[in-house]
Amino acid sequence: MITIVTGDINSRKTTRLLSHYRETKRGDGFVSVKILSGNRVQGYQAMRLSTQETKDLMLHEAFYVGQFEKRGNIGPFVINGPTMDWIETNIIQMIEAKTEPIYLDEIGQLELNGLGFDAVLKKMIESKLNLVLVVRTDFLDQVIKTYHLEKAKIITAF
């Protein structure tokens, strides 16, 4: 089964996904945690659920001074290539180990353009394992159509 946690920007989608993980105490995967500088989003860290290990995933271009190998941008945020590779490698290992569910936060415009987590998401779906994904409301219909997720269970964030 595929479950999609959806909501608008800042609607606590990640909090809902974390809550699901902590309630079930099963599976593994990744969430994106905001890095704040005052009230401003400085970037995002990827956190592996089972180990709580974090790595910088994206930094706002105002804070990026070559700290990592850049793998493009999403809006004003610079994407950390090695962290993307780390996430993908771990998710492939989860698939091979038949870990269920696998959590991934978040699927959006990058993936719809064939970038970001697109390749590993396709592998996740092909695995037929239970998945829990985060998708913003404004991308939900397109993600469902693109990845053929019509039978997914939809959960709205708080």
SERO-4910 file (N, C-alpha, C, O; in steps of 0.05 Angstrom, whole numbers):
BEGIN
 pado doro    nc1    nc2    nc3   cac1   cac2   cac3    cc1    cc2    cc3    oc1    oc2    oc3
  Met    A     17    -24      0      0      0      0     18     25      0     39     26     13
  Ile    A      9     45    -14     22     70    -14      5     91      0    -19     94     -7
  Thr    A     16    104     19      3    125     34     16    152     27     41    154     27
  Ile    A      0    172     21     11    199     15      1    218     36    -23    221     40
  Val    A     20    231     49     13    252     68     14    278     52     35    284     40
  Thr    A     -7    293     52     -8    317     36    -18    341     52    -30    338     74
  Gly    A    -13    364     42    -21    390     54     -6    412     40     11    408     23
  Asp    A    -13    436     48      0    460     37     27    464     49     36    449     67
  Ile    A     42    484     39     67    492     51     63    499     81     43    512     88
  Asn    A     81    490     98     79    494    127     54    484    140     45    495    160
  Ser    A     43    461    129     19    450    142     26    426    159      8    411    167
  Arg    A     52    422    165     61    402    184     60    373    172     55    354    186
  Lys    A     65    372    146     66    345    132     88    328    144     83    304    149
  Thr    A    112    339    148    134    324    159    128    315    187    134    292    195
  Thr    A    115    332    202    107    325    230     88    302    229     90    284    246
  Arg    A     70    302    210     50    280    208     64    254    200     58    233    211
  Leu    A     83    256    182     99    232    174    114    221    198    114    197    203
  Leu    A    128    238    212    143    230    236    124    217    256    131    197    269
  Ser    A    101    228    260     81    217    278     73    189    270     71    171    287
  His    A     69    185    244     62    159    234     84    139    240     79    116    249
  Tyr    A    109    147    235    132    129    240    134    122    270    138     99    277
  Arg    A    131    142    287    134    137    316    112    121    327    116    105    345
  Glu    A     88    124    315     65    108    324     68     79    317     62     61    333
  Thr    A     77     73    292     78     46    283    104     32    291    105      8    294
  Lys    A    125     48    295    152     37    303    162     16    283    174     -3    291
  Arg    A    155     21    257    163      2    236    174     18    213    168     42    209
  Gly    A    191      5    197    201     16    173    225     34    177    238     35    198
  Asp    A    231     49    155    254     68    156    250     86    132    233     82    115
  Gly    A    267    107    131    265    126    109    277    152    117    293    154    135
  Phe    A    268    173    103    280    200    106    259    221    108    238    220     94
  Val    A    264    241    125    248    265    126    266    289    121    290    287    126
  Ser    A    254    311    113    268    336    109    261    355    132    238    361    136
  Val    A    281    363    147    277    380    170    288    408    164    310    411    155
  Lys    A    271    428    169    279    455    164    301    464    182    302    458    206
  Ile    A    320    480    170    341    493    186    333    523    186    332    535    165
  Leu    A    327    533    209    318    561    211    340    579    221    357    572    237
  Ser    A    340    603    210    357    625    219    337    647    227    329    663    210
  Gly    A    330    649    252    308    666    260    282    655    249    276    631    253
  Asn    A    268    671    234    243    662    221    248    654    192    229    647    178
  Arg    A    272    655    183    279    650    155    289    621    152    305    612    168
  Val    A    279    608    131    289    581    125    316    583    112    319    593     90
  Gln    A    336    573    127    364    573    117    369    549     99    386    550     81
  Gly    A    354    527    103    358    503     87    342    480     99    324    484    115
  Tyr    A    350    456     90    337    432    100    358    410    104    378    409     90
  Gln    A    354    394    125    371    371    130    355    346    125    331    345    131
  Ala    A    367    326    113    355    300    110    361    284    136    384    283    144
  Met    A    341    272    147    344    256    172    334    228    167    311    224    159
  Arg    A    352    209    171    344    181    169    328    173    194    338    178    216
  Leu    A    305    162    191    287    157    213    299    138    234    297    143    258
  Ser    A    310    115    225    319     95    243    343    102    260    347     92    282
  Thr    A    360    120    249    385    127    263    386    156    272    403    163    289
  Gln    A    368    172    263    367    201    268    391    216    257    396    239    263
  Glu    A    407    202    240    430    215    227    420    236    207    401    232    193
  Thr    A    433    260    208    426    281    190    449    290    172    472    288    180
  Lys    A    441    300    149    461    312    130    447    335    116    422    334    111
  Asp    A    462    356    110    450    378     96    440    369     69    455    357     53
  Leu    A    415    376     63    403    368     38    401    392     18    407    389     -5
  Met    A    394    415     29    392    439     13    398    463     30    393    464     54
  Leu    A    411    483     18    416    508     31    405    531     14    407    530    -11
  His    A    394    551     27    386    575     12    410    587     -1    432    587     12
  Glu    A    408    597    -25    431    607    -40    445    629    -25    469    634    -29
  Ala    A    431    643     -7    444    664      9    464    653     29    481    667     39
  Phe    A    461    627     36    478    614     55    498    595     43    516    584     56
  Tyr    A    495    590     17    513    571      3    538    584     -7    538    604    -22
  Val    A    561    574      3    587    584     -5    605    561    -12    629    560     -5
  Gly    A    594    542    -27    610    519    -37    615    497    -17    634    482    -19
  Gln    A    597    494      3    601    474     24    599    446     14    609    427     26
  Phe    A    586    442     -9    582    415    -20    579    417    -50    576    438    -62
  Glu    A    580    393    -63    576    391    -92    547    397    -99    529    383    -90
  Lys    A    543    418   -114    517    427   -122    505    408   -143    518    401   -162
  Arg    A    479    401   -139    464    385   -158    439    399   -167    417    388   -168
  Gly    A    442    425   -174    419    440   -183    406    456   -161    416    458   -138
  Asn    A    383    468   -168    368    485   -150    339    477   -151    329    467   -171
  Ile    A    325    483   -129    296    483   -129    288    509   -117    291    514    -93
  Gly    A    279    527   -133    274    555   -124    301    566   -116    321    564   -130
  Pro    A    301    580    -93    326    592    -83    345    573    -68    365    581    -57
  Phe    A    338    547    -68    353    528    -52    372    511    -70    365    502    -91
  Val    A    397    509    -60    418    493    -74    417    465    -63    418    461    -39
  Ile    A    417    445    -81    414    417    -74    442    405    -70    460    408    -86
  Asn    A    445    390    -48    470    376    -41    471    349    -55    457    330    -47
  Gly    A    488    346    -75    491    322    -90    498    297    -73    484    277    -75
  Pro    A    519    299    -57    527    276    -41    505    267    -21    502    243    -16
  Thr    A    489    285    -11    467    277      7    445    263     -9    433    244      1
  Met    A    439    272    -33    420    258    -50    429    230    -56    413    211    -54
  Asp    A    455    226    -61    466    200    -66    463    182    -41    457    159    -43
  Trp    A    469    194    -18    467    179      8    438    169     12    434    146     19
  Ile    A    419    187      7    391    179     10    383    156     -9    372    136     -2
  Glu    A    391    160    -35    384    140    -55    397    113    -49    383     92    -51
  Thr    A    422    113    -41    436     88    -34    422     74    -11    418     49    -12
  Asn    A    415     89      9    401     77     32    373     67     26    365     46     35
  Ile    A    359     81      9    332     72      1    334     46    -15    318     28    -11
  Ile    A    354     44    -33    357     20    -48    364     -4    -29    354    -26    -33
  Gln    A    380      1     -9    385    -20     11    360    -27     26    356    -51     33
  Met    A    343     -8     32    318    -14     46    300    -31     28    287    -50     37
  Ile    A    299    -25      2    283    -41    -17    294    -69    -17    279    -89    -16
  Glu    A    320    -72    -19    332    -99    -20    327   -115      5    324   -139      4
  Ala    A    326   -101     28    321   -114     54    291   -117     59    283   -129     79
  Lys    A    274   -108     40    245   -109     42    235    -95     68    216   -104     81
  Thr    A    247    -72     74    239    -55     96    211    -44     89    207    -34     67
  Glu    A    193    -45    109    167    -34    105    157    -20    130    160    -30    152
  Pro    A    144      3    126    143     19    102    169     35     98    185     38    117
  Ile    A    173     44     74    195     63     68    182     91     67    163     95     52
  Tyr    A    194    109     82    184    137     83    201    155     66    226    152     66
  Leu    A    189    173     51    204    193     36    190    220     36    167    222     27
  Asp    A    204    240     45    194    267     47    213    285     31    236    288     40
  Glu    A    207    297      9    181    299     -3    183    297    -33    205    301    -44
  Ile    A    161    291    -46    160    288    -75    146    312    -86    125    320    -76
  Gly    A    158    325   -106    146    349   -117    156    356   -145    159    338   -162
  Gln    A    160    382   -150    167    391   -176    192    379   -188    193    373   -212
  Leu    A    213    375   -172    238    363   -182    232    336   -194    240    329   -216
  Glu    A    217    319   -179    211    292   -188    194    293   -213    198    276   -231
  Leu    A    175    311   -214    157    313   -237    173    321   -262    164    316   -284
  Asn    A    196    333   -258    214    340   -280    235    319   -285    253    323   -301
  Gly    A    232    296   -272    251    274   -276    277    276   -261    296    263   -267
  Leu    A    277    294   -241    301    299   -225    296    291   -196    277    277   -190
  Gly    A    314    300   -178    310    294   -150    309    264   -144    326    249   -151
  Phe    A    287    256   -131    283    228   -123    268    212   -144    259    190   -138
  Asp    A    265    223   -168    249    209   -188    257    180   -193    241    162   -191
  Ala    A    283    175   -198    292    148   -204    288    129   -180    278    107   -184
  Val    A    295    138   -156    292    120   -133    262    116   -126    254     95   -117
  Leu    A    246    137   -131    217    134   -126    205    113   -144    189     97   -135
  Lys    A    214    113   -169    204     92   -187    212     64   -178    196     45   -180
  Lys    A    236     61   -167    244     35   -156    228     28   -132    221      5   -128
  Met    A    222     48   -115    205     43    -91    178     33   -100    168     13    -88
  Ile    A    166     45   -119    139     37   -129    140     10   -141    122     -7   -136
  Glu    A    160      4   -157    163    -22   -170    167    -44   -150    160    -67   -155
  Ser    A    178    -38   -126    183    -58   -106    158    -70    -94    158    -92    -83
  Lys    A    135    -55    -97    109    -64    -86    109    -64    -55     91    -75    -43
  Leu    A    130    -52    -43    131    -50    -14    112    -28     -5    103    -11    -20
  Asn    A    105    -28     21     89     -6     33    107     19     34    129     18     43
  Leu    A     95     41     25    109     67     24     93     88     37     68     87     36
  Val    A    106    108     49     93    132     59    108    155     47    132    159     53
  Leu    A     94    171     31    106    193     17     94    220     25     70    220     34
  Val    A    109    241     24     99    268     29     97    282      2    117    282    -14
  Val    A     74    294     -4     70    309    -29     53    334    -22     32    331    -10
  Arg    A     63    357    -31     47    381    -27     21    380    -42     20    368    -64
  Thr    A      0    392    -32    -27    391    -44    -26    401    -73    -39    389    -90
  Asp    A    -10    422    -79    -10    433   -106      3    414   -126      1    419   -150
  Phe    A     18    393   -117     30    374   -136     16    347   -134     22    329   -150
  Leu    A     -3    343   -116    -15    317   -111    -27    304   -136    -20    281   -142
  Asp    A    -44    318   -150    -57    305   -173    -37    297   -195    -39    276   -206
  Gln    A    -17    315   -199      3    309   -220     21    286   -211     28    270   -228
  Val    A     28    284   -186     44    262   -176     29    236   -178     40    216   -187
  Ile    A      3    236   -170    -13    212   -173    -15    203   -202    -12    179   -207
  Lys    A    -19    221   -220    -21    214   -248      6    205   -260      7    184   -273
  Thr    A     27    219   -254     54    213   -265     64    186   -256     75    171   -272
  Tyr    A     60    180   -230     71    155   -219     49    133   -216     55    112   -204
  His    A     26    138   -227      4    118   -227     -3    109   -198     -3     85   -192
  Leu    A     -9    128   -181    -14    123   -153    -44    126   -146    -51    134   -124
  Glu    A    -61    120   -165    -90    124   -162   -101    109   -138   -121    118   -127
  Lys    A    -89     87   -130    -99     71   -107    -87     79    -80    -92     66    -60
  Ala    A    -71    100    -80    -57    108    -56    -78    119    -35    -98    130    -42
  Lys    A    -71    114    -10    -87    125     12    -77    153     17    -53    157     19
  Ile    A    -95    173     18    -87    201     22    -93    209     51   -116    205     60
  Ile    A    -73    220     64    -76    231     91    -70    260     90    -49    268     80
  Thr    A    -88    277    100    -83    306    100    -69    313    126    -76    303    148
  Ala    A    -48    329    124    -33    338    147    -51    354    166    -73    362    157
  Phe    A    -43    358    190    -59    371    211    -74    395    202    -88    407    217
***
